[in-house]
Amino acid sequence: MTVLVTGGAGYIGSHMVWKLLEEDEDVVVIDRLSTGFDWAIPAEVELVVGDIADQDLVEQTMKRRKVDAVIHFAGSAVVPDSLADPLGYYLNNTVKSRAMMESAIRAGVPHFIFSSTAAVYGGNHEKPVVEETPTFPESPYGRSKLMTEAMLADAAAAHPFTYTALRYFNVAGADPKGRTGQSTRGATHLIKVACETATGKRPFMEVFGTDYPTPDGTCLRDFIHVWDLVEAHLLALRRLRAGGKSLVANCGYGTGYSVLQVIEAVRSTVGRDFDVRYSPRRSGDLIAVLANADRARQEFGWTPKLDNLVTIVSDALRWEEALKRRNS
Ligand code: UDP
């Protein structure tokens, strides 16, 4: 049995590959290397360079490697980019996910784990959201993922196929052992941007919006350590293999940090100041969204181990320093 990881050369996917290897799983990666890096994947893992919508390639790989589960990370994940290029987002996250699903069903692959997002909830939620909280995505990104969730549910009702859609909150940090991390060029996500600024890769960073109805006026997010997130995937995989039913589950800690608190955590961890500028709100941003992850805890026994901002920021910073050495 082999696990096929799409987007395995990317940020979260490469962490998943390392986690699966630690668990003695056989792994094959398919990645077109548009944003990922072949060096992010351990040498012993087969990398098939190609597009997930190349159904011949995907199905032939599934059969050749006797794949029993797909963990599907390949996609696009930047809310503002999705506003500028909605059709690109529907192509990458919806249309190509449909192709992956169809390939899995055609090749007889019974299990599918999908990277969904907290962006499906939209809005300003005072309490942590549960999976039944009504979905009102406010960006093409959120909608592109929610449509894929709907296709998964319909496909699972019609075929011998079970899935888990994990709704990620704000993923950050890096492998605690320093083997991989977030290496994306032109990154836009907060902790990555703050770490790049703290390590001198950027001259300054911006805070988008300081007039939100929150304690310090900046948006609140629920940051989850990438290593805890991939652990949730591993547990979800085991559950599906053991006959677990399809489900959707939130992955977050339920603790909110503001943009300014995150910047302060980076400042104090790195031990020096850096240039932070205040800018207008960024379109598409939600005020606050926090996870209630009781379902992941109950259904697959997920117990986060790295659930504090200092650990997330320290691991992210250590990776940023390593990247700087690699690129210099
Ligand atoms: N943010 C910011 N400056 C940056 C990047 C992000 O102020 O350089 C803010 C952004 O406006 C949002 C929060 O940080 O309020 C989280 O944004 P991110 O892009 O990291 O994740 P999202 O929640 O949009 O998926």
Residues whose N, C-alpha, C, O or C-beta is under 5 A from the ligand:
A	BS01	UDP	V79 T188 H189 L190 V193 E206 V207 F208 C219 V259 R282 D285 L286
